[in-house]
Every structure is written in C-alpha cells, then in structure tokens.
C-alpha cells in the first residue's frame, strides 16, 4: 500500500516537471534607437552576400562537379 503511494507521488512530480511553463514578461515597444539608413543598407548587403555565397561558389565551380575523371 505504501509502495503504491510512493510511486503515485513520484509520478505527480514527474508530470509537473514535464509540462514546461514560460514566464514571459517582455513588453513589445518601438525601438529606442532606430538603425540608421547606412547601417541598414550595410547589414542587408551582408545578408545578401552571405545567402548567395554558396550558390555562387557552386555555379562558378560547376564544371568541376560535372567533370568525369
């Protein structure tokens, strides 16, 4: 009888820990300091270069990928 109670009590603790709880206290407000136009263009340029670097590398070296040795 006592063994069953201990198992049930342990399972309740496990079930409580399985369910995750989030405490969100972040309030969405407009930015305090806006990003300048030059910085925005620079960052957007970096993203475009980063996204297109690998496809450009593949296209430049496609003859090596198709070459049969």
C-alpha positions in Angstrom: 0.0 0.0 0.0 2.7 2.5 1.0 4.8 1.5 -2.1 1.9 2.4 -4.4 1.5 5.8 -2.7 5.2 6.5 -3.2 5.0 5.6 -6.9 2.0 7.8 -7.4 3.6 10.7 -5.6 6.8 10.4 -7.7 4.7 10.3 -10.9 2.9 13.5 -9.9 6.3 15.2 -9.5 7.4 13.9 -12.9 4.2 15.1 -14.6 4.6 18.5 -13.1 8.2 18.8 -14.4 7.3 17.5 -17.9 4.9 20.4 -18.6 7.1 23.4 -19.3 5.9 26.8 -18.1 7.0 30.0 -19.7 7.1 33.3 -17.8 7.1 36.0 -20.4 7.4 39.5 -19.1 8.7 41.1 -22.3 6.7 44.1 -23.4 6.9 44.9 -27.1 7.5 48.6 -27.7 9.0 50.6 -30.6 12.8 50.6 -30.7 14.6 53.2 -28.5 17.3 53.8 -31.0 16.5 53.4 -34.7 19.1 51.9 -37.0 20.5 54.4 -39.5 19.8 54.1 -43.2 23.5 53.4 -44.0 23.8 50.7 -41.3 20.6 49.1 -42.6 22.0 49.0 -46.2 25.3 47.6 -44.9 23.6 44.9 -42.9 21.2 44.0 -45.8 24.2 43.8 -48.1 26.0 41.4 -45.7 22.9 39.2 -45.6 22.6 39.1 -49.4 26.3 38.3 -49.8 26.0 35.6 -47.1 23.0 34.0 -48.7 24.4 34.0 -52.2 28.0 32.9 -51.4 27.4 29.2 -51.5 25.2 29.1 -54.6 27.7 31.4 -56.4 30.6 29.1 -55.4 28.7 26.1 -56.8 27.9 27.9 -60.1 31.5 29.0 -60.5 32.8 25.5 -60.0 30.0 23.5 -61.7 32.4 22.4 -64.4 34.5 20.6 -61.7 31.4 18.8 -60.4 30.3 17.6 -63.9 33.8 16.6 -64.9 34.2 12.8 -65.1 37.6 11.5 -64.1 
